[in-house]
Amino acid sequence: MPAGLFKFLHQPMCHFPRFPHFCLSMNVVRYILKLLAFSLLLPASAKSQGGFLMPPGVRQVEWPFDYVNNFIVVTVTLNGTIPLKMIFDTGAEHTVLCRRELSDLLGIRYDREFRLLGADMKTELTAYLARNVRLDAMNVPLAAPDEDILVLQEDYFRFESYAGIDIHGILAANTLSDYLVRINYLQKTITVSKHGVFSPERAGFSPFPAELYRKKLYLRANLGFVTDSLPNAKLLLDTGAALPLLLISSDSTMKLPQSVLPGQIGMGLGGDLQGYIGRVQDVSIGKYRQSGVISYFQMADSMLNTSFTNGRTGIAGNVLLNRFQVVLDYHNSVVWLKPSGNFRKKYVYDRSGIYLLASGNSLNEFVVESVMNNSPASEAGILPGDQIVRVGLAPARILQLQNVLKVLQKKPGNKVRLLIFRNGVKIRKTLLLRNLI
């Protein structure tokens, strides 16, 4: 069973339990690979999620978002009271609240309890199903008055450590599936339109037939390697994944690129996700071609239940999708794409070998989680547990995680001077950045 895959231990009020597929990973460039799809089988009498609705007379709304460390973060209110920062996620089947203390504060009742096993098949986790919850888009006329959401007993995700900002959960993009959903990464807006109000074709978008499976959209792409190719690959569109591309690799499906880095590509709950990091020579979606795409390769597991992966080859995350404006048409199973100003932007990989986590009340304390072997960080003597207190001339306390990561991705040959705190002693270190892949 691969890291991050959970299965039910106990599921009351369920005629036939299904295995929920959940994979939370922090990849080697400190982004989160998150493939969340808690898959429930509700009783036949249970209603489906209601989704967001516009008030009468409103035909289109523009919902601003923050784009932080390659996550789309929107703000909603819970039961009209508590504002929540949520990752807008096309790869999630259900909306998830990570902070149970917030739902407890509002007296939200839980319909069912689920016992889950972690990636190590030992760590026991708990989640709850809450019905009839109200979600409102902050300062936007969109309301989901009757939602079913999952509430985690504890914040197993720790999104804030990886994203560097406070995150309360995941908002499933399919809550907007009654409308056309247009994502503009440059303007940082999600435009929600009733069908017939906005024409992607007249706006210069190109249509691509998609497969809609378990409330998620899949696109076909051709993948080109130096000595191999994989035509007609099936990719899950996952705006909850802060990376370009993740592929499931096996001898029967694809060969790894000639130059890859082996090692940990993520951290699952109770277990690490091992694989390889490299570049795919080109990724073509119809007429649109991207070159030198950073890709993470997860080795296939024979125990993987393909009914939950839908036979996918991998996922396309925000770092690839943000090269486009994207329109999602769930009703007609079509994805519309239009190149944006990011289309020709190069894919940049970390050049330091440092994997950082954010901590502290203001998330401005940066701790080294691990160090890549044979990297500038390892050669400079950086160790896990070191706390970075200064980057160049800037004190860490005035920075955000994404600021530090950008410095560690500067051009090869740049020197990065760090002041670290280790066992009560301040130590100066200098990294000479270089390409790692």
Stockholm file with secondary structure:
# STOCKHOLM 1.0

chainA/1-437         MPAGLFKFLHQPMCHFPRFPHFCLSMNVVRYILKLLAFSLLLPASAKSQGGFLMPPGVRQVEWPFDYVNNFIVVTVTLNGTIPLKMIFDTGAEHTVLCRRELSDLLGIRYDREFRLLGADMKTELTAYLARNVRLDAMNVPLAAPDEDILVLQEDYFRFESYAGIDIHGILAANTLSDYLVRINYLQKTITVSKHGVFSPERAGFSPFPAELYRKKLYLRANLGFVTDSLPNAKLLLDTGAALPLLLISSDSTMKLPQSVLPGQIGMGLGGDLQGYIGRVQDVSIGKYRQSGVISYFQMADSMLNTSFTNGRTGIAGNVLLNRFQVVLDYHNSVVWLKPSGNFRKKYVYDRSGIYLLASGNSLNEFVVESVMNNSPASEAGILPGDQIVRVGLAPARILQLQNVLKVLQKKPGNKVRLLIFRNGVKIRKTLLLRNLI
#=GR chainA/1-437 SS CCTTBCCEEECTTCSSCCCCEEEEEECTTSCEEEEEECCCCCCTTSCCCCCCBCCTTCCEEEEECEEETTEEEEEEEETTTEEEEEEEETTCSSCEESCHHHHHHTTCCCSEEEEEECTTSCCEEEEEEEEEEEEEETTSSCEEEEEEEEEESSCCSCHHHHHSSCCCEEEEGGGGTTSEEEEETTTTEEEEECTTTCCTTTTTCEEEECEEETTEEEEEEEEECSSCEEEEEEEEECTTCCSSEEEEECTTTCCCCSSCEEEEEEEETTEEEEEEEEEEEEEEETTEEEEEEEEEEEECCTTCCHHHHTTCCEEECHHHHTTEEEEEETTTTEEEEEECTTTTCCCCCCSSCEEEEEESTTSCEEEEEEECTTSHHHHTTCCTTCEEEEETTEEGGGCCHHHHHHHTTSCTTCEEEEEEEETTEEEEEEEECCCCC
#=GC SS_cons         CCTTBCCEEECTTCSSCCCCEEEEEECTTSCEEEEEECCCCCCTTSCCCCCCBCCTTCCEEEEECEEETTEEEEEEEETTTEEEEEEEETTCSSCEESCHHHHHHTTCCCSEEEEEECTTSCCEEEEEEEEEEEEEETTSSCEEEEEEEEEESSCCSCHHHHHSSCCCEEEEGGGGTTSEEEEETTTTEEEEECTTTCCTTTTTCEEEECEEETTEEEEEEEEECSSCEEEEEEEEECTTCCSSEEEEECTTTCCCCSSCEEEEEEEETTEEEEEEEEEEEEEEETTEEEEEEEEEEEECCTTCCHHHHTTCCEEECHHHHTTEEEEEETTTTEEEEEECTTTTCCCCCCSSCEEEEEESTTSCEEEEEEECTTSHHHHTTCCTTCEEEEETTEEGGGCCHHHHHHHTTSCTTCEEEEEEEETTEEEEEEEECCCCC
//
